[in-house]
Structures are given as structure tokens and as C-alpha cells.
Amino acid sequence: MTTKLTNNQIAWRAAQDIHDGAYVNLGIGFPEKVAQYQPRGREAIFHTENGILNFGEAPPAGQEDWDLINAGKRAVTLKPGASFFHHADSFAMVRGGHLDVAILGAYEVAENGDLANWSTGPKGIPAVGGAMDLVHGAKRVAVITDHVTKDGKPKLLKRCSLPLTGVGCVTRVYTSLAVVDIEGGRFVLKEKLPTLSLDELQAVTGAELLVAGPVADLIVPEL
């Protein structure tokens, strides 16, 4: 298979679609990288479930204030106008529909927009966090993920096999090979790596990819 995008490159691509002034929640781990790649001239306002709005980048090593962390327990800084609030108020913001975008990781995404990202089954360690609230409270839910699992199995499927985080909630998936929208219960291909044929991409996707118009080249910088 052709070379795939790195996690940094996937995060960069997802960041390009966040509009200026958007209120954004990033999932713990990989999705947090999206904050590093805000386009010049645009600034998102980042929210974290443990009660901070408008936090900034990580502080330099050795200058962390460990009373100032995000939901992933990573040290952050504050931007002018940042605010603190109770955990319950933070979830009221989520559940009240006040977030424009939530960007999360995934184990599986189904063609109807179902998301599984909190449990790998009976032998896994469940870690749902605030994801179930985010997928139904944010105005737009996007996923960033490798296109396949570590053993080469598709992560974009006709139906999820793992416990669901949310039903019909995902609208766009940014993968290591493509950008795919979910429209009318179908995966609609929007962008793919130019070195990858449609047949090669379909072979590693667990549901049919619909081509409903021009498919753009997925071009990202070296990061």
C-alpha cells in the first residue's frame, strides 16, 4: 500500500476545517494534536470537560502548573479571557449544544454515522469519559483515525461491531488515506491520497465508498 499520512498530518488536515471563533472540544490523546495546527488568521476557542474555556498550548517542559490541566491530564496554558467553571457547568455547555465541533478518535465508524470509541469489548478497559455527551451535544462531530487497525482490518465499516459511543453522530472522518463524509447513511469520498487508486482504497474500507462528485487530492505538508 502507498505511504499513509502520519498522525500529525491527519490532525493538520482536520484543523483546516475549523472556522474562526469556533468552540471546539478535542478528544483525549491523538485528537489533541489538532490544536497545534490552527490556520493562520483563525483562532478556535478550546473547551475541556474538566472546566476550562479558551486554554492555550502546553507550557515549556519544566514550567508546568499541574493544577492547570485539561481532561487528558496534560498541562495547558491560558489565553486572555479564559474562564474556569464547575464540572457540571462544563457538561451543561456540552449538552446544551454550545460547542460547534467535537473531534474524537475511533475504533470503528459505521457508514450511518455510528461511532465506537470507548470499549474494545469484554476484554477491554472501558474509558468513555465525556464522549457520549460530546457526540450528541456538539453541532458537528468529526473523527480522526488511521484508516485501518494495527493488523490491517478496516475501521470504516458497514456496521460497528464494538459497543457504541453514539448513534448516527459522525459527519466527517479524516483518515490516514482519505477524507470521507457521511451523507444519507453512506460513506461519500471527498479526498484521497493521489498515489492511491480508488480500488486500493475500497479494498481497505469495510463498506462501499460512494463517489458523488469530484474527488480532490489529499495534500498535506511535511510535518
C-alpha positions as CSV (number, residue, x, y, z in Angstrom):
1,M,0.0,0.0,0.0
2,T,1.1,3.6,-0.6
3,T,2.6,5.6,2.2
4,K,-0.1,6.9,4.6
5,L,-0.4,10.2,6.5
6,T,1.2,10.5,9.9
7,N,-1.0,11.4,12.9
8,N,0.3,15.0,12.7
9,Q,-0.7,15.2,9.1
10,I,-4.2,13.9,9.8
11,A,-4.5,16.4,12.7
12,W,-3.4,19.2,10.3
13,R,-6.0,18.3,7.7
14,A,-8.8,18.3,10.3
15,A,-7.7,21.7,11.7
16,Q,-8.2,23.3,8.3
17,D,-12.0,22.8,8.6
18,I,-12.4,24.6,11.9
19,H,-13.8,28.1,11.4
20,D,-12.5,31.2,13.1
21,G,-14.1,31.6,16.6
22,A,-15.4,28.1,16.8
23,Y,-15.9,26.5,20.2
24,V,-14.2,23.2,20.0
25,N,-13.6,20.1,22.2
26,L,-10.8,17.7,21.3
27,G,-10.8,14.2,22.4
28,I,-8.1,12.9,24.7
29,G,-4.8,11.8,23.1
30,F,-4.5,11.9,19.3
31,P,-7.2,14.5,18.7
32,E,-5.5,17.0,21.0
33,K,-2.9,17.4,18.2
34,V,-5.4,19.3,16.1
35,A,-4.9,22.4,18.3
36,Q,-1.3,22.7,17.1
37,Y,-2.3,23.3,13.5
38,Q,-4.8,26.2,13.5
39,P,-4.6,28.0,10.2
40,R,-3.0,31.4,10.2
41,G,-5.6,34.1,10.9
42,R,-8.0,31.7,12.6
43,E,-8.4,31.0,16.3
44,A,-10.5,28.4,17.9
45,I,-11.8,28.5,21.5
46,F,-11.0,25.2,23.1
47,H,-13.2,23.7,25.8
48,T,-12.2,20.9,28.1
49,E,-14.7,18.8,30.2
50,N,-12.9,19.4,33.5
51,G,-13.8,23.1,33.3
52,I,-11.7,25.5,31.2
53,L,-12.7,27.5,28.2
54,N,-10.1,29.2,25.9
55,F,-7.0,27.3,27.2
56,G,-3.7,27.5,25.2
57,E,-0.8,25.3,24.2
58,A,1.2,23.2,26.5
59,P,3.8,25.1,28.6
60,P,7.6,24.5,28.1
61,A,9.0,21.5,29.8
62,G,9.7,22.3,33.4
63,Q,7.3,25.2,33.6
64,E,4.1,23.2,34.0
65,D,1.5,24.2,36.6
66,W,-0.1,20.8,37.5
67,D,-3.1,22.5,38.9
68,L,-3.8,23.7,35.4
69,I,-4.6,20.7,33.2
70,N,-7.0,19.5,30.5
71,A,-9.3,16.5,30.7
72,G,-6.4,14.3,29.5
73,K,-4.4,15.4,32.5
74,R,-1.9,17.3,30.3
75,A,-0.6,20.7,31.4
76,V,-2.0,23.7,29.5
77,T,-1.7,27.5,29.5
78,L,-4.4,30.1,29.5
79,K,-5.3,32.7,26.8
80,P,-6.6,36.1,27.6
81,G,-10.3,35.8,28.6
82,A,-10.0,32.2,29.6
83,S,-12.5,31.0,32.2
84,F,-12.9,28.3,34.8
85,F,-16.2,26.6,35.8
86,H,-17.6,23.7,37.6
87,H,-17.5,20.2,36.0
88,A,-21.3,20.2,35.9
89,D,-21.4,23.5,34.1
90,S,-18.9,22.2,31.6
91,F,-21.2,19.3,30.7
92,A,-24.2,21.7,30.6
93,M,-22.3,23.6,27.9
94,V,-21.8,20.3,26.0
95,R,-25.4,19.0,26.5
96,G,-26.9,22.5,25.8
97,G,-25.5,22.5,22.2
98,H,-22.9,25.3,22.8
99,L,-20.0,23.5,21.1
100,D,-19.5,24.0,17.4
101,V,-17.2,21.0,16.9
102,A,-16.1,17.8,18.7
103,I,-13.1,15.9,17.2
104,L,-12.7,12.4,18.5
105,G,-10.7,9.3,17.9
106,A,-12.3,6.0,16.9
107,Y,-12.1,2.2,17.0
108,E,-14.8,1.9,14.4
109,V,-17.1,4.2,12.4
110,A,-20.1,2.9,10.5
111,E,-21.5,4.2,7.2
112,N,-24.6,5.5,9.0
113,G,-22.5,7.7,11.3
114,D,-22.4,5.4,14.4
115,L,-19.2,5.7,16.4
116,A,-17.5,3.1,18.6
117,N,-14.5,4.7,20.5
118,W,-14.8,3.7,24.2
119,S,-14.5,-0.1,24.5
120,T,-12.8,-2.8,22.6
121,G,-15.2,-5.4,24.0
122,P,-15.4,-7.7,27.1
123,K,-11.6,-7.9,27.5
124,G,-11.0,-4.1,27.0
125,I,-10.8,-1.5,29.7
126,P,-13.8,0.9,29.3
127,A,-12.9,4.6,29.2
128,V,-15.9,6.6,27.8
129,G,-15.1,9.9,29.5
130,G,-17.3,12.6,28.1
131,A,-17.5,11.2,24.6
132,M,-21.2,10.1,24.9
133,D,-22.2,13.6,25.8
134,L,-20.0,15.2,23.2
135,V,-21.2,13.2,20.2
136,H,-24.8,14.2,20.9
137,G,-24.2,17.8,22.2
138,A,-21.7,19.2,19.6
139,K,-23.2,20.7,16.4
140,R,-20.6,18.8,14.3
141,V,-18.8,15.6,15.2
142,A,-15.7,14.6,13.2
143,V,-13.3,11.7,13.7
144,I,-9.6,11.4,13.1
145,T,-8.1,7.9,12.8
146,D,-5.9,5.6,10.9
147,H,-7.8,4.0,8.0
148,V,-7.1,0.5,9.3
149,T,-6.3,-1.2,12.6
150,K,-2.8,-2.3,13.5
151,D,-3.4,-5.6,12.0
152,G,-4.8,-4.2,8.7
153,K,-8.5,-4.5,9.3
154,P,-10.9,-1.7,8.1
155,K,-12.0,0.8,10.7
156,L,-14.7,2.2,8.4
157,L,-17.4,-0.4,8.4
158,K,-20.9,-1.1,7.2
159,R,-21.9,-1.6,10.9
160,C,-19.9,-1.3,14.1
161,S,-19.1,-4.5,16.0
162,L,-17.9,-2.8,19.2
163,P,-20.1,-1.1,21.9
164,L,-21.4,2.2,20.5
165,T,-20.5,5.7,21.8
166,G,-23.2,7.3,19.7
167,V,-25.7,6.6,17.0
168,G,-25.7,8.5,13.7
169,C,-23.5,11.2,15.1
170,V,-20.4,11.4,12.9
171,T,-20.5,13.6,9.8
172,R,-16.8,13.5,8.6
173,V,-13.9,11.2,9.0
174,Y,-10.3,12.2,8.4
175,T,-8.1,9.1,8.0
176,S,-4.5,8.3,7.1
177,L,-5.7,7.7,3.5
178,A,-8.8,9.8,2.8
179,V,-11.4,12.3,3.9
180,V,-14.8,10.7,3.9
181,D,-18.2,12.4,4.6
182,I,-21.3,10.5,5.9
183,E,-24.3,11.5,4.0
184,G,-27.6,9.7,3.8
185,G,-26.2,6.7,5.5
186,R,-23.3,6.3,3.1
187,F,-19.6,6.9,3.1
188,V,-19.0,9.6,0.5
189,L,-15.4,10.0,-0.6
190,K,-14.2,13.6,-0.7
191,E,-10.4,13.4,-0.8
192,K,-7.8,10.6,-1.1
193,L,-4.1,10.4,-1.4
194,P,-3.2,11.0,-5.0
195,T,-0.9,7.9,-5.1
196,L,-3.8,5.7,-4.0
197,S,-6.3,4.3,-6.5
198,L,-10.0,4.1,-5.7
199,D,-9.8,0.3,-5.9
200,E,-6.9,0.2,-3.4
201,L,-8.8,2.5,-1.0
202,Q,-12.0,0.4,-1.4
203,A,-10.1,-2.7,-0.6
204,V,-9.2,-1.4,2.9
205,T,-12.6,0.0,3.6
206,G,-15.4,-2.1,5.1
207,A,-18.3,-0.5,3.3
208,E,-18.9,0.9,-0.1
209,L,-17.3,4.3,-0.9
210,L,-19.7,6.4,-2.9
211,V,-18.2,8.9,-5.4
212,A,-20.8,11.6,-5.8
213,G,-18.6,14.2,-7.5
214,P,-15.0,15.2,-8.0
215,V,-12.6,13.6,-5.5
216,A,-9.9,16.0,-4.5
217,D,-6.3,15.0,-3.9
218,L,-5.5,14.8,-0.1
219,I,-2.4,17.1,0.0
220,V,-0.8,17.9,3.4
221,P,2.5,19.5,4.3
222,E,5.5,17.5,5.7
223,L,5.2,17.6,9.4
